[in-house]
Amino acid sequence: MPEELVSKKTGVQFVKFALVGLVNTGVDWVVFFLLTFIPYFREVEWLAKTISFVLASTNSFIMNSFWTFKKEFKGGLEEAKGQEAAKGTGYYVKFMVVSLVGWGLNTLIFYLCRYQIFADLPERRSQFISLFFASGIVVVWNFLANKLWPYKD
């Protein structure tokens, strides 16, 4: 395992990343529920969920860039010398790719747990345990993928 993944710095970054994740879960849920008060979005919930995901992910990018991975982000922009906007856009695109893969993994793990592994449990218990497993696995994926790709030193 690379040395950079088992350092005190990485532990602190993971805690920050998890806290940002909690904030952005709130952003996702609040935006989703506010949108679904609008009759149109009640009919097309998938669109409300897409909008809430993009806004929460964008907020996550901003918070992680300026708090969790501040040194890596600012260092990368400083190296860009005159191309800061392009470099910043590159960070954002990579971050969103990681987020989309994480969303896909989260959905896959949730459904595997919910309808295969914990299918015999009562519905609410199965949902909760499946959400817990999916979220726990994906937060580790998202952190490691972001640390090793967009925010790599």
Secondary structure, DSSP 8 states (H G I E B T S, - for coil): --GGGGSHHHHHHHHHHHHHHHHHHHHHHHHHHHHTTSHHHHH-HHHHHHHHHHHHHHHHHHHIIIIITHHHHHHHHHHHTT-HHHHHHHHHHHHHHHHHHHHHHHHHHHHHIIIIISTTS-HHHHHHHHHHHHHHHHHHHHHHHHHHTTT--
